[in-house]
Amino acid sequence: MTASQLPPSTSAEASVIVAARRLIPQVRAAREECDRLRRVPAAMVDALAEAGLLQMYLPRSMGGPELPPLVVFRAVEEISRADGSIGWCTMIATAISNSLGLLEPEVGRELAGSPADLRLAGSIRPQGRARSADGGFRLEGRWDFASGVHHARWLMAPCVLWKGDEPMRTPSGALVTRIFWVPARDAEILDTWHVLGLRGSGSHDFTLAHVFVPERYSASPTDAPREGGLLYDARLHLSWIWTATAANALGIARGALDAFAALAGKATTMSTARLRDRPLAQTRMAEAEAILSSARAYVLAAVGDLWMRAGEGHSDLDPAVVQARLAITYAMHEAVRSVDLAFHAVGTNAVYERNQLERYFRDIHVAVQHAAGLPAHMQAAGKALFGLRPDDPGW
């Protein structure tokens, strides 16, 4: 048995997966309301928070569980299989809970509360402006794609630092940026999330207008993490948080194949024969299953290997990083391919909103637009496999 196949090693790791599975009936029951509201319903948010699913990467020093990436993977995958939007918000909240590793533990505890119940949304892009003020900074700007912003208590708002009328730059000419954590009550949410898929993720824009943020609620992205745990290693940061992104895509795809199987048992199109009795549908189901399962296995093996090697202190992590990052991007695109096979095999029945396959189809085509799925990651992996150095320092 490989490291990636081992069962969770602690009761906390096992319990979060069990908690995710127990929520599946509630997630399914919330799907329609979630899409209609274009946000996760409050009762569903509370259930996710109570199960610990919105802060899985929160450091232990701040009251969090600090769970390994493959445990987070399994929990996000379970929720996403039932609904892509609710799984997406679970993924995003957990991914950015990792950012608190840049803060002092006492500051993180202020954000998370006691007992810890961190509800964080925001952006990773420096879309605002920050100017130095006595004891901190004053922020203004507009940030997009803030998934879960309606249920957030804190917002992550990276900014470019300005001095006077000019942005500040490093000696090499790069913009100087800083990450800020701001109370959600200080923001205005803009109703911008009118979209094709993942409608229930509530990924609206928000604005801040001259909001003061104490310096302790901020950090430079180039700062050494305050937390020493493996999850907060600056180089490996994207590998861990994007493992959860791949889990969302693979979970959506698994839900699509579940819906395909359900439809195939009853649907007919231009024939009296059920889909499951037709050779083409049988072939497409097998192809989609093989594509999805092999992509998932690649993520589990590659991320598991990176986690093991990093934990053992290997000096050369380059090959393992390349495989993990490549597996994540590859899996997201293969998830789309498996869903497309199922969708087209069903025929015209697939387009009806009454059939869940239609929602999974829309959701997966939006999910793959995440930065983790960018084709540039394929190019970077290819460069590394040729023995060249990718431009991105995260490789």
One Martini backbone bead per residue (centre of mass of N, CA, C, O) as a GRO file, in nm:
protein
  395
    1MET     BB    1   0.096   0.036   0.024
    2THR     BB    2   0.062   0.357  -0.022
    3ALA     BB    3   0.055   0.668   0.109
    4SER     BB    4  -0.210   0.755  -0.061
    5GLN     BB    5  -0.381   0.489   0.062
    6LEU     BB    6  -0.394   0.563   0.335
    7PRO     BB    7  -0.549   0.605   0.606
    8PRO     BB    8  -0.640   0.786   0.837
    9SER     BB    9  -0.437   0.860   1.136
   10THR     BB   10  -0.677   1.017   1.271
   11SER     BB   11  -0.969   1.109   1.413
   12ALA     BB   12  -0.988   1.388   1.276
   13GLU     BB   13  -0.955   1.286   0.983
   14ALA     BB   14  -1.194   1.087   0.984
   15SER     BB   15  -1.429   1.276   1.083
   16VAL     BB   16  -1.445   1.472   0.836
   17ILE     BB   17  -1.539   1.258   0.632
   18VAL     BB   18  -1.788   1.166   0.782
   19ALA     BB   19  -1.922   1.445   0.793
   20ALA     BB   20  -1.950   1.480   0.490
   21ARG     BB   21  -2.131   1.231   0.439
   22ARG     BB   22  -2.367   1.323   0.633
   23LEU     BB   23  -2.435   1.586   0.443
   24ILE     BB   24  -2.550   1.491   0.170
   25PRO     BB   25  -2.860   1.521   0.201
   26GLN     BB   26  -2.846   1.830   0.256
   27VAL     BB   27  -2.710   1.912  -0.004
   28ARG     BB   28  -2.925   1.805  -0.199
   29ALA     BB   29  -3.162   1.977  -0.072
   30ALA     BB   30  -2.999   2.265  -0.142
   31ARG     BB   31  -2.956   2.303  -0.451
   32GLU     BB   32  -3.191   2.482  -0.551
   33GLU     BB   33  -3.157   2.717  -0.354
   34CYS     BB   34  -2.868   2.782  -0.425
   35ASP     BB   35  -2.922   2.864  -0.721
   36ARG     BB   36  -3.140   3.079  -0.665
   37LEU     BB   37  -2.960   3.262  -0.465
   38ARG     BB   38  -2.648   3.254  -0.528
   39ARG     BB   39  -2.602   3.082  -0.258
   40VAL     BB   40  -2.547   2.959   0.046
   41PRO     BB   41  -2.735   2.853   0.272
   42ALA     BB   42  -2.728   2.912   0.603
   43ALA     BB   43  -2.775   2.620   0.707
   44MET     BB   44  -2.545   2.499   0.538
   45VAL     BB   45  -2.315   2.662   0.652
   46ASP     BB   46  -2.346   2.570   0.946
   47ALA     BB   47  -2.295   2.270   0.885
   48LEU     BB   48  -2.011   2.300   0.770
   49ALA     BB   49  -1.889   2.437   1.020
   50GLU     BB   50  -1.959   2.217   1.231
   51ALA     BB   51  -1.781   2.000   1.056
   52GLY     BB   52  -1.506   2.165   0.964
   53LEU     BB   53  -1.514   2.252   0.631
   54LEU     BB   54  -1.397   2.579   0.644
   55GLN     BB   55  -1.092   2.495   0.813
   56MET     BB   56  -0.877   2.257   0.735
   57TYR     BB   57  -0.601   2.462   0.726
   58LEU     BB   58  -0.604   2.549   1.005
   59PRO     BB   59  -0.414   2.607   1.253
   60ARG     BB   60  -0.364   2.476   1.563
   61SER     BB   61  -0.280   2.750   1.705
   62MET     BB   62  -0.598   2.849   1.612
   63GLY     BB   63  -0.793   2.577   1.636
   64GLY     BB   64  -0.726   2.393   1.414
   65PRO     BB   65  -0.667   2.088   1.223
   66GLU     BB   66  -0.445   2.061   1.008
   67LEU     BB   67  -0.488   1.904   0.736
   68PRO     BB   68  -0.425   1.695   0.505
   69PRO     BB   69  -0.468   1.703   0.168
   70LEU     BB   70  -0.614   1.413   0.133
   71VAL     BB   71  -0.838   1.473   0.333
   72VAL     BB   72  -0.950   1.720   0.197
   73PHE     BB   73  -1.009   1.589  -0.069
   74ARG     BB   74  -1.230   1.389   0.031
   75ALA     BB   75  -1.426   1.599   0.145
   76VAL     BB   76  -1.469   1.772  -0.110
   77GLU     BB   77  -1.558   1.544  -0.297
   78GLU     BB   78  -1.817   1.468  -0.150
   79ILE     BB   79  -1.965   1.742  -0.176
   80SER     BB   80  -1.931   1.777  -0.491
   81ARG     BB   81  -2.097   1.527  -0.573
   82ALA     BB   82  -2.366   1.669  -0.472
   83ASP     BB   83  -2.234   1.976  -0.506
   84GLY     BB   84  -2.050   2.214  -0.661
   85SER     BB   85  -2.096   2.481  -0.498
   86ILE     BB   86  -2.060   2.370  -0.210
   87GLY     BB   87  -1.784   2.251  -0.271
   88TRP     BB   88  -1.647   2.514  -0.352
   89CYS     BB   89  -1.680   2.665  -0.079
   90THR     BB   90  -1.525   2.455   0.079
   91MET     BB   91  -1.260   2.486  -0.076
   92ILE     BB   92  -1.205   2.791  -0.049
   93ALA     BB   93  -1.210   2.821   0.258
   94THR     BB   94  -0.981   2.621   0.306
   95ALA     BB   95  -0.760   2.739   0.128
   96ILE     BB   96  -0.757   3.031   0.281
   97SER     BB   97  -0.689   2.920   0.566
   98ASN     BB   98  -0.382   2.891   0.500
   99SER     BB   99  -0.304   3.202   0.515
  100LEU     BB  100  -0.274   3.217   0.837
  101GLY     BB  101   0.031   3.128   0.840
  102LEU     BB  102   0.127   3.446   0.827
  103LEU     BB  103   0.030   3.467   1.116
  104GLU     BB  104  -0.015   3.518   1.423
  105PRO     BB  105  -0.177   3.323   1.641
  106GLU     BB  106  -0.342   3.548   1.789
  107VAL     BB  107  -0.467   3.660   1.528
  108GLY     BB  108  -0.600   3.402   1.426
  109ARG     BB  109  -0.785   3.376   1.677
  110GLU     BB  110  -0.946   3.631   1.621
  111LEU     BB  111  -1.064   3.534   1.348
  112ALA     BB  112  -1.179   3.243   1.446
  113GLY     BB  113  -1.206   3.202   1.734
  114SER     BB  114  -1.385   3.058   2.038
  115PRO     BB  115  -1.421   2.835   1.886
  116ALA     BB  116  -1.330   2.759   1.585
  117ASP     BB  117  -1.497   2.975   1.310
  118LEU     BB  118  -1.401   3.004   1.011
  119ARG     BB  119  -1.510   3.272   0.770
  120LEU     BB  120  -1.364   3.283   0.452
  121ALA     BB  121  -1.293   3.527   0.205
  122GLY     BB  122  -1.183   3.619  -0.138
  123SER     BB  123  -0.857   3.704  -0.263
  124ILE     BB  124  -0.533   3.669  -0.450
  125ARG     BB  125  -0.558   3.949  -0.577
  126PRO     BB  126  -0.416   4.277  -0.624
  127GLN     BB  127  -0.696   4.508  -0.643
  128GLY     BB  128  -0.588   4.711  -0.442
  129ARG     BB  129  -0.532   4.992  -0.222
  130ALA     BB  130  -0.251   5.089  -0.008
  131ARG     BB  131  -0.202   5.307   0.277
  132SER     BB  132  -0.030   5.446   0.502
  133ALA     BB  133  -0.097   5.442   0.857
  134ASP     BB  134  -0.158   5.477   1.175
  135GLY     BB  135  -0.101   5.137   1.254
  136GLY     BB  136  -0.142   5.100   0.925
  137PHE     BB  137  -0.409   5.088   0.680
  138ARG     BB  138  -0.560   5.208   0.376
  139LEU     BB  139  -0.843   5.090   0.191
  140GLU     BB  140  -0.904   5.030  -0.167
  141GLY     BB  141  -1.153   4.858  -0.373
  142ARG     BB  142  -1.188   4.573  -0.607
  143TRP     BB  143  -1.318   4.238  -0.585
  144ASP     BB  144  -1.322   3.917  -0.722
  145PHE     BB  145  -1.431   3.601  -0.671
  146ALA     BB  146  -1.597   3.581  -0.372
  147SER     BB  147  -1.647   3.306  -0.247
  148GLY     BB  148  -1.878   3.326   0.012
  149VAL     BB  149  -1.930   3.630   0.100
  150HIS     BB  150  -2.207   3.614   0.260
  151HIS     BB  151  -2.071   3.411   0.499
  152ALA     BB  152  -1.855   3.595   0.580
  153ARG     BB  153  -1.635   3.750   0.833
  154TRP     BB  154  -1.385   3.746   0.640
  155LEU     BB  155  -1.145   3.923   0.428
  156MET     BB  156  -0.936   3.881   0.154
  157ALA     BB  157  -0.716   4.177   0.061
  158PRO     BB  158  -0.519   4.241  -0.175
  159CYS     BB  159  -0.247   4.483  -0.229
  160VAL     BB  160  -0.122   4.773  -0.345
  161LEU     BB  161   0.128   4.984  -0.270
  162TRP     BB  162   0.108   5.330  -0.181
  163LYS     BB  163   0.274   5.653  -0.270
  164GLY     BB  164   0.074   5.867  -0.324
  165ASP     BB  165   0.056   5.851  -0.691
  166GLU     BB  166   0.226   5.576  -0.647
  167PRO     BB  167   0.340   5.278  -0.688
  168MET     BB  168   0.517   5.044  -0.537
  169ARG     BB  169   0.863   4.930  -0.579
  170THR     BB  170   1.102   4.739  -0.651
  171PRO     BB  171   1.420   4.734  -0.771
  172SER     BB  172   1.299   4.548  -1.021
  173GLY     BB  173   0.978   4.670  -1.056
  174ALA     BB  174   0.793   4.544  -0.867
  175LEU     BB  175   0.519   4.519  -0.705
  176VAL     BB  176   0.396   4.607  -0.394
  177THR     BB  177   0.255   4.375  -0.167
  178ARG     BB  178  -0.047   4.301   0.037
  179ILE     BB  179  -0.214   4.132   0.294
  180PHE     BB  180  -0.562   4.144   0.398
  181TRP     BB  181  -0.775   4.139   0.693
  182VAL     BB  182  -1.132   4.187   0.681
  183PRO     BB  183  -1.417   4.280   0.782
  184ALA     BB  184  -1.713   4.215   0.624
  185ARG     BB  185  -1.873   4.474   0.725
  186ASP     BB  186  -1.674   4.676   0.546
  187ALA     BB  187  -1.825   4.568   0.299
  188GLU     BB  188  -1.939   4.569  -0.040
  189ILE     BB  189  -2.175   4.389  -0.211
  190LEU     BB  190  -2.190   4.276  -0.542
  191ASP     BB  191  -2.423   4.190  -0.801
  192THR     BB  192  -2.235   3.967  -1.025
  193TRP     BB  193  -2.349   3.653  -1.010
  194HIS     BB  194  -2.406   3.582  -1.352
  195VAL     BB  195  -2.408   3.243  -1.458
  196LEU     BB  196  -2.358   2.926  -1.575
  197GLY     BB  197  -2.195   2.814  -1.320
  198LEU     BB  198  -2.181   2.793  -0.990
  199ARG     BB  199  -2.421   2.971  -0.875
  200GLY     BB  200  -2.405   2.896  -0.551
  201SER     BB  201  -2.116   3.041  -0.471
  202GLY     BB  202  -2.117   3.355  -0.448
  203SER     BB  203  -1.897   3.515  -0.662
  204HIS     BB  204  -1.869   3.807  -0.578
  205ASP     BB  205  -1.820   4.126  -0.543
  206PHE     BB  206  -1.607   4.367  -0.365
  207THR     BB  207  -1.582   4.659  -0.149
  208LEU     BB  208  -1.353   4.923  -0.046
  209ALA     BB  209  -1.365   5.237   0.164
  210HIS     BB  210  -1.133   5.349   0.351
  211VAL     BB  211  -1.014   5.112   0.522
  212PHE     BB  212  -0.902   5.024   0.831
  213VAL     BB  213  -0.590   4.836   0.897
  214PRO     BB  214  -0.416   4.672   1.097
  215GLU     BB  215  -0.104   4.545   1.071
  216ARG     BB  216  -0.164   4.258   1.205
  217TYR     BB  217  -0.379   4.217   0.946
  218SER     BB  218  -0.098   4.158   0.792
  219ALA     BB  219   0.097   4.059   0.489
  220SER     BB  220   0.352   3.941   0.313
  221PRO     BB  221   0.398   3.713   0.054
  222THR     BB  222   0.727   3.707   0.135
  223ASP     BB  223   0.692   3.599   0.393
  224ALA     BB  224   0.752   3.410   0.642
  225PRO     BB  225   0.605   3.179   0.795
  226ARG     BB  226   0.482   3.138   1.118
  227GLU     BB  227   0.432   2.860   1.034
  228GLY     BB  228   0.597   2.528   1.043
  229GLY     BB  229   0.424   2.368   0.883
  230LEU     BB  230   0.390   2.199   0.586
  231LEU     BB  231   0.136   2.362   0.478
  232TYR     BB  232   0.321   2.657   0.491
  233ASP     BB  233   0.494   2.621   0.264
  234ALA     BB  234   0.567   2.834   0.015
  235ARG     BB  235   0.619   2.633  -0.223
  236LEU     BB  236   0.363   2.426  -0.146
  237HIS     BB  237   0.096   2.581  -0.129
  238LEU     BB  238  -0.042   2.523  -0.409
  239SER     BB  239  -0.050   2.219  -0.392
  240TRP     BB  240  -0.249   2.205  -0.152
  241ILE     BB  241  -0.489   2.393  -0.244
  242TRP     BB  242  -0.520   2.247  -0.536
  243THR     BB  243  -0.613   1.976  -0.439
  244ALA     BB  244  -0.900   2.082  -0.371
  245THR     BB  245  -0.972   2.169  -0.660
  246ALA     BB  246  -0.958   1.888  -0.784
  247ALA     BB  247  -1.175   1.765  -0.601
  248ASN     BB  248  -1.408   1.926  -0.710
  249ALA     BB  249  -1.395   1.829  -1.005
  250LEU     BB  250  -1.410   1.521  -0.944
  251GLY     BB  251  -1.678   1.533  -0.791
  252ILE     BB  252  -1.852   1.642  -1.018
  253ALA     BB  253  -1.795   1.408  -1.212
  254ARG     BB  254  -1.909   1.186  -1.032
  255GLY     BB  255  -2.194   1.303  -1.026
  256ALA     BB  256  -2.239   1.277  -1.333
  257LEU     BB  257  -2.219   0.964  -1.341
  258ASP     BB  258  -2.455   0.918  -1.158
  259ALA     BB  259  -2.661   1.061  -1.343
  260PHE     BB  260  -2.617   0.883  -1.588
  261ALA     BB  261  -2.706   0.617  -1.460
  262ALA     BB  262  -2.992   0.709  -1.388
  263LEU     BB  263  -3.082   0.783  -1.678
  264ALA     BB  264  -3.015   0.505  -1.821
  265GLY     BB  265  -3.257   0.350  -1.664
  266LYS     BB  266  -3.498   0.551  -1.826
  267ALA     BB  267  -3.396   0.664  -2.082
  268THR     BB  268  -3.512   0.798  -2.400
  269THR     BB  269  -3.399   0.829  -2.759
  270MET     BB  270  -3.544   0.750  -3.043
  271SER     BB  271  -3.634   0.511  -2.842
  272THR     BB  272  -3.725   0.227  -2.638
  273ALA     BB  273  -3.448   0.206  -2.538
  274ARG     BB  274  -3.241   0.206  -2.298
  275LEU     BB  275  -2.938   0.334  -2.248
  276ARG     BB  276  -2.803   0.089  -2.094
  277ASP     BB  277  -2.866  -0.104  -2.367
  278ARG     BB  278  -2.650   0.058  -2.520
  279PRO     BB  279  -2.344   0.044  -2.655
  280LEU     BB  280  -2.260   0.344  -2.648
  281ALA     BB  281  -2.324   0.401  -2.352
  282GLN     BB  282  -2.143   0.184  -2.236
  283THR     BB  283  -1.880   0.295  -2.353
  284ARG     BB  284  -1.892   0.581  -2.226
  285MET     BB  285  -1.892   0.493  -1.935
  286ALA     BB  286  -1.619   0.349  -1.940
  287GLU     BB  287  -1.450   0.590  -2.032
  288ALA     BB  288  -1.524   0.786  -1.806
  289GLU     BB  289  -1.425   0.610  -1.574
  290ALA     BB  290  -1.129   0.582  -1.660
  291ILE     BB  291  -1.061   0.881  -1.666
  292LEU     BB  292  -1.139   0.955  -1.374
  293SER     BB  293  -0.980   0.738  -1.211
  294SER     BB  294  -0.696   0.805  -1.322
  295ALA     BB  295  -0.684   1.102  -1.235
  296ARG     BB  296  -0.722   1.051  -0.935
  297ALA     BB  297  -0.479   0.863  -0.892
  298TYR     BB  298  -0.265   1.072  -0.964
  299VAL     BB  299  -0.317   1.266  -0.735
  300LEU     BB  300  -0.278   1.074  -0.498
  301ALA     BB  301   0.012   0.991  -0.568
  302ALA     BB  302   0.156   1.271  -0.604
  303VAL     BB  303   0.071   1.410  -0.340
  304GLY     BB  304   0.159   1.184  -0.151
  305ASP     BB  305   0.458   1.197  -0.229
  306LEU     BB  306   0.513   1.491  -0.152
  307TRP     BB  307   0.430   1.471   0.144
  308MET     BB  308   0.635   1.254   0.222
  309ARG     BB  309   0.900   1.393   0.130
  310ALA     BB  310   0.868   1.653   0.290
  311GLY     BB  311   0.840   1.512   0.570
  312GLU     BB  312   1.140   1.372   0.531
  313GLY     BB  313   1.340   1.599   0.405
  314HIS     BB  314   1.393   1.630   0.118
  315SER     BB  315   1.607   1.813  -0.090
  316ASP     BB  316   1.457   1.703  -0.364
  317LEU     BB  317   1.133   1.820  -0.488
  318ASP     BB  318   1.094   1.870  -0.790
  319PRO     BB  319   0.959   1.608  -0.906
  320ALA     BB  320   0.713   1.612  -0.709
  321VAL     BB  321   0.599   1.885  -0.784
  322VAL     BB  322   0.547   1.833  -1.081
  323GLN     BB  323   0.349   1.597  -1.043
  324ALA     BB  324   0.138   1.743  -0.871
  325ARG     BB  325   0.076   1.984  -1.058
  326LEU     BB  326   0.004   1.815  -1.305
  327ALA     BB  327  -0.224   1.642  -1.180
  328ILE     BB  328  -0.419   1.871  -1.119
  329THR     BB  329  -0.463   1.985  -1.404
  330TYR     BB  330  -0.531   1.722  -1.547
  331ALA     BB  331  -0.780   1.642  -1.376
  332MET     BB  332  -0.963   1.879  -1.453
  333HIS     BB  333  -0.975   1.809  -1.762
  334GLU     BB  334  -1.071   1.514  -1.729
  335ALA     BB  335  -1.335   1.579  -1.594
  336VAL     BB  336  -1.458   1.716  -1.837
  337ARG     BB  337  -1.437   1.476  -2.034
  338SER     BB  338  -1.623   1.283  -1.877
  339VAL     BB  339  -1.877   1.462  -1.885
  340ASP     BB  340  -1.904   1.493  -2.190
  341LEU     BB  341  -1.956   1.198  -2.251
  342ALA     BB  342  -2.216   1.176  -2.088
  343PHE     BB  343  -2.382   1.406  -2.209
  344HIS     BB  344  -2.376   1.300  -2.513
  345ALA     BB  345  -2.494   1.014  -2.457
  346VAL     BB  346  -2.784   1.113  -2.369
  347GLY     BB  347  -2.864   1.368  -2.512
  348THR     BB  348  -3.145   1.562  -2.492
  349ASN     BB  349  -3.194   1.495  -2.184
  350ALA     BB  350  -2.943   1.666  -2.074
  351VAL     BB  351  -3.084   1.970  -2.095
  352TYR     BB  352  -3.252   1.928  -1.850
  353GLU     BB  353  -3.310   2.052  -1.532
  354ARG     BB  354  -3.433   1.784  -1.408
  355ASN     BB  355  -3.146   1.695  -1.472
  356GLN     BB  356  -2.843   1.680  -1.308
  357LEU     BB  357  -2.641   1.679  -1.546
  358GLU     BB  358  -2.669   1.974  -1.630
  359ARG     BB  359  -2.529   2.095  -1.379
  360TYR     BB  360  -2.257   1.948  -1.398
  361PHE     BB  361  -2.182   2.062  -1.673
  362ARG     BB  362  -2.172   2.357  -1.590
  363ASP     BB  363  -1.979   2.337  -1.346
  364ILE     BB  364  -1.722   2.214  -1.482
  365HIS     BB  365  -1.685   2.457  -1.690
  366VAL     BB  366  -1.615   2.652  -1.451
  367ALA     BB  367  -1.405   2.510  -1.269
  368VAL     BB  368  -1.171   2.502  -1.497
  369GLN     BB  369  -1.116   2.825  -1.471
  370HIS     BB  370  -0.930   2.795  -1.271
  371ALA     BB  371  -0.599   2.852  -1.206
  372ALA     BB  372  -0.528   2.540  -1.179
  373GLY     BB  373  -0.620   2.499  -1.507
  374LEU     BB  374  -0.401   2.624  -1.653
  375PRO     BB  375  -0.202   2.574  -1.932
  376ALA     BB  376   0.066   2.687  -1.805
  377HIS     BB  377   0.119   2.433  -1.629
  378MET     BB  378   0.194   2.248  -1.859
  379GLN     BB  379   0.437   2.404  -1.956
  380ALA     BB  380   0.595   2.397  -1.690
  381ALA     BB  381   0.615   2.089  -1.679
  382GLY     BB  382   0.760   2.052  -1.947
  383LYS     BB  383   1.012   2.208  -1.874
  384ALA     BB  384   1.091   2.032  -1.632
  385LEU     BB  385   1.108   1.759  -1.795
  386PHE     BB  386   1.352   1.898  -1.973
  387GLY     BB  387   1.531   2.061  -1.747
  388LEU     BB  388   1.384   2.321  -1.697
  389ARG     BB  389   1.302   2.643  -1.571
  390PRO     BB  390   1.044   2.766  -1.445
  391ASP     BB  391   0.913   3.079  -1.389
  392ASP     BB  392   0.770   2.967  -1.154
  393PRO     BB  393   0.862   2.941  -0.817
  394GLY     BB  394   0.647   2.705  -0.737
  395TRP     BB  395   0.841   2.480  -0.893
   0.00000   0.00000   0.00000
